[in-house]
Amino acid sequence: MESVLFQTGIVSASLQVILDRFTSFAHKELSLLFGFDNNDLNKLERTLFKVQSLVDNVRAINHSSSCSSHNKAQHLWLRDTQNALHEAEDFLDELALEISKLASADVNLDFTNKDQVRNLVFSKFKFSIPSQMVKMQNKLEELAREMDGSFVDELHKLGMPCSTVGNFQTSSLLDESVVIGRESDKREVIKLLLDEEMGGRSNLSVIAIVGMGSVGKTTLAQLVYNNVDVDSNFDLKIWVSVSVEYNIERVTRSIVECACREKVKLSDLEPIQMRLEEILNGKKFLIVLDGFWDEDEHNWDVLCLPLRVAARGSRVLVTTRSMLVSRIVATASPYQYHLKTLSDEDCWELLKQRAFSNMRHDTNKQLELRETGFKIAQKCDGLPLAARVLGSALRFRSDEMEWDAVLKSNTWDIPENRSQVIPALKLSYDLLDACLKRCFAYCSIFPASFEFKKDDLVQLWVSEGFVQPRGTRRAEDIGKQYCDILFQRSFFQCSHQDLQTQPVYKMHKLIHDLAQFVSDEVCLRMEDGKSLPWGDLRCVRHSSLVCKDIKVETLKAFLKCGRLRTFILLSQGVCQMDQIPYEFFLNLRYIRVLNLSFSNISELPNSIGTLKHLRHLDVSETHVEKLPESVTDLNGIEILKLNNCFKLLQLPKMIKNLTNLRHLELDIKRQISSMPMEIGKLTNLQTLSAFIVGKEKGQCIEELKDMRFLHGSICIVNLENVTNMREAVAAKLEQKPCLEGLELQWNEFKDGLEEQQILAGLQPHNRIKWLTITGYGGLMFPGWLGNPTFCKIERILLQNCRYCKVFPSLGQLPMLKHLY
């Protein structure tokens, strides 16, 4: 298979990410602490920008030229460039971790003393940091010179690089006899177009047809545009194919030209809009804007200015892949029509319409191929374009073995798919920002139809370094925004809602195929011991293992991926693997994400302490009894997941050293009996699902006082160990505005008056959304429970409060929905 590195933009995306990180890191740490000459840093930065420009130019050559004589050489250059970038990123990451470790260590270190800091950091490395920077510079310069010399002729021939984004033009013409499965959708959209009550007082209403690429939005618009009832209802009908490279003047001119049926020489917006007003004034019109991408609300408002002269009942019909566009343009929510995929049966009808066109009279052959053909139609996962393209590909293949080969092929291995389906889907990908491209491509390590929650995926992205905090915005919040954008642009679909009414997402099968296509050699997924056809394993950075019975030999296959950053077990049920070889971690020291959940392991080898880059460790649903103390040397860890580890008896004693830890997930109900000493030093914690109050200093509730970034919910148990109101107030629950849920739990009844004072001191912030109080022994509840300032609280659960004589006054809580 011809390499797709130059088509995907994944190298360019990696470059953009490392440029952002280098620029901030170089000027904040390298120059300030190590005294590097700014000229040297600027030189390295210029080299990175030059390499980025060359990568973009190489992609332009391959998109603009049919000549493939240099494709192999270009692929090798891009692969080497990507490897060099990843190595540079690993180097900067290691430096940043050492500086962070020094900053958080209990040592008398003066950060204004550059010599002291420099010597301490240098002592941690086997190499000279300045020489490593020079080596990085030289390697990138060599790659830049190589590409400059080899492909300068192509660049001169092409001139300025062309846009790599496709520009698919459409018209209103359609052969309705080949359309299958859209009668119901056609009726619904026509009903919206002809509804006289629609739009209220406004003369003009806008309807949006929204859906993923290739689902049939244009076809549906063509169907309604050419309908007899629609035709007779409007004085004027206009069809405009909106280019990806959106331009208000061009779109307005296209509307004028379609209305006049002649070329317009006007170029400025003012005369074009005035001309359009003259044409539309007092007319009842229908304008179709097919393939609308622009998500700028101001641009839409400007485009619509000449349409205000419409007669009552005028309509604009917009087709778009973006839910954000549909929300901007549609007159109201009911006028956003979400177009769903076809059924497998309709896909089969569409596929065989073309596939059997050469064997219409050979019913025996049709029967012979029917079963395999229907399975191929299922691979289309409801996309009519895929069904039509595969049908055309099968038209000249009448042998059952050939059909079976198509069934077993990957989407991008079929030439017709590669030239038609993938480009149509990839158009949306090409328009993503570099950071989003990397996040999307990463999703190829999950199996097709894999279901995931937003928070889990965002945590992975953050751990991989794909998402960086900006100013006061958390990386997690930015990551959630990324996830929302990918959902709005139809890369993700909502599968269902979980028990907490949170959306669970999945990817359409062909969108998943696109993710595999664009991730190329960077991501590897092994299922039941079989991986996708692969190239150089040294290029692999992210991997997953999907199977039930995992043997040690299976793990050894991953040791060839020396720079691996991600290893995720995605078990089908409970994985039978019960141990991790000691040398596994020694050979994969660049791992950032390690997920061993749902396996049978009972311990982790001490060699895990060599994973300096580790950010994300998940051993949920395992038999792990304790974590090695060496884990606490990994100060880069940001996420530690220990959910439902029912044999886990204690956390590492020195967990306080993990000062970068942001998420600590554990289930205390059948797990640990006490918190480690001085856990309050983990002031960056955003998730702490439980806290067990102890009696000793360093385990008291006061440890919570500086955890002001806590989000989500927390369960605080053993509150009988809080001795007075002063201790309760010291937890500063009132100063944790991002907490949404709070559970307060006593396991022993004490003096009622004392407990009343303690509960009064445990007042949370008034933004809390749910509250549970269990085992409280006071005679009455404090005044804050029921205070109208708690205007967001939706759910309250009071249980086993057996001595309470007075029920709290809750009638002034405006959002309260559930009371137990």
Phi, psi and omega in degrees: 000131178297137182299148179246011182306316184287342180275333193276333184078008184290327177293315178299322178295318178298318179300315182298318181296313182291328176298315179299315182291318182296315184303313181288318184292317184301315185278338181271313186255306189299311183286320184288316187271324188257356176068023178296144177295130179301331178296321179294317180295319178295324179296317179295320179296318178297322179297318179297318179295323179295316178298319178299317179297319179295320178300315179297321180293321178297320177296322179296319178302312185289333177278333187261343185241139177276349181289130183243017184296331182258002186304316182296315180296320180295320178300315181296322178295316179296320179297314180296322178297315180298318178297318179297321179294317179296321179294320178297320180295319178298319180297311179298324180295318181295320177299312182299321180295319180294319178295318179297320180296318178295320182296328184262354183284154178277063178234154180276086186241125179263108184286352174277345178270093187297323182297318180296314180296315182300314182295320179296316180293315181301325183294343182277347186246150179277352183234166176279127182296314178301319180293327178293324177296318179296319179299317178298316179300313183296320181296316180291322178297320179298317178296320180294317179298318181300315182286323178301315183285324188281326191237018181295327180298314180299321181294321179294321181294322184277340186073217179293139181303135178282160175296137179273358182275132181294159181224083185275118178267143178231164173225177183278351184288142185204141171265098186295341182292341181262001181270131182229138170084014183241015182298314182296315179298319180300315180298317183295317181289321177298321178300320178293322181291325187261356182291111183290337181279347185293141174092353178062235183279344184285141177285335185243134175233149182241129178246138179242130170259117185239141179179170182292164179301140175072013181278344176114025181294314180297317180300317179296318178297321178295320179300313183285326180298323183265005179291140183299316181296320178294317182301319183281348185272343186239145177286329187215134176237136184226132177242126178230127174270112186275124180289154174300320179279079190294139179211121185301316181299316183294316180295317179298317178298321179297321178297316180297315183295321179293323180290323183269344185059037177205158181289139180251130183269353180295143182239327182279153184296318184304303181294329179294316181292323177296319178296320180294320177301318180299318184292319188271345188306119176077002181264150173265109189237161171235120176245126174257124174251100188267125178079056183270128186244334191294123182258019178265113184296326180297316179300321179295318179299318180294318180300326185276351184305314181288349184276356183293344183274011185296149170283160182299138179094001178291151184224148166241129179247119183248133171251139184204154174269350188257124176292331177294317176300315182298324179288326180290315190271326186294138182301323179202169183304319180298345183263014169261110183260111182273112183275123182268168179287164178284160173287162177300324181295318179293322177298321179294319178298319180292318181293313184287338175304322179265318185297325183263009184295336179265358181224039184299328184263358180261079184294328179297316179294322178297317178297322182295325184265354188301311185298313179294321181298319180294323178294324176295320178299324178296329178297335180290341177051040173088002180271114182298325179299316180297320180295317180295316182294315179294323177300317178295321180295329183272350186303322184256020176237104185257357182270137183298326180295324178293319177296320179296323178296320177296319180301321185271355183279154169286154183307315186280353178278345179271118186308319182296320176296319183296327183267343185235305185289308182301313178301323180295319178286324186289343178304318178295321180295318182301333183273356179285150171294159184305317182297322180287326177300316182294318179296317181293312181301325180301330183293352179290346179285348176271150177292160175301143181067013176294135181257139184214158176258152184303311184299320181295315181294318181297320178300322177295313179302315181296317181297328180281350181086011179286337184236127180242144177295151178231115181059238181268359182276130178293149174301324181297321180291322177294319178298322177295323176296319176302314181298319179297320180296316180295328175289314181297331180263015171072019172283326176248152175236150176276118181279310179190184175249143179279187184295337178267016180062023175271140181293142174247130188253162170209174178245141172301146185304317182284333172292323175296319176298322177297318178300319177295320181299313185280338180282338176048238188273358186280328183244138180229132175236125179250123180242123181049044176081359181244132177252169175294160174305129190232161178257238184278113182294343178292342180275344185291131178243332184230132184217156172220155180234117186242100176187168182273307187259099182256122179260163180302324180298326179296318179296325183297335179299332183280348181292342177288342179270075190300333182253027182300135179252338186228128171225112184236126172272124176241085188283145172265090190089204180274126181284139184279351181297127185244001177204153175248122180302143182304320186282349183301313181285330180297329183268350182234062189281357179260009180301131175250326180239122179232113182239109180245022185296154178063021174259175182264014183294145178248349177204159174251139179293152179299340181296350176300338179293350178272353184276074185302328186273359187299127178246332194223115179236122182232111175238031180299151176059034176243180179261019182300130181263330175200158176264143177300143178298338180297340177300327184286354174276350184268078188289358177277348183299128179248334184227126178230114183249120182230036184291135175055037169268084193288346178264356180289122185257334182204154172272159178304141184298323184260032180299341178299341179287342183278067189289346177268002182296126181247335183225117176238106183252124178206160180246109187277350190290333177227025185237235189294153183255348179204158179272151174295161181294141172058039177293346178296347177286348179276068188284352178270001182299131174249334175235120171222098189290340181206149174222127180259116182285126177253177181264335184282154174296136185096351177233003182285170181295341179298341178300340182279351194299321185265005179272067187279353181263008184300132177241176175071231182224159177219141175250119180254117185245169182060042180291350175295344179277356173276123191269335182203174183295326181301317178297319181297314180297326182298339178291340177055045178296332181291344182256027178239078190290345183267355177290131179257333182225142181221128175242123180248125190226124172255141177252351178222144177272134178236195180301127187299315183295320179296319181291327176300316180293321180296315179296325176298322180286345181265022180302125178277177174293149186284005175271001183301144183254333175214151186218132174236131176235122184233134173074018181289133186254009181286162180279336179208166181267153180291166185294334183293334179281105185113354178294129183298345177292342176279068191276000181248355185291128184249335187218133177229132177234118177243117183222143178058036176263068198288339182263359183288126182259336186241123180283139182294151178277108186248004187291347182258013177269104192292334185258002184295122181245327186231125179230121180241000000 
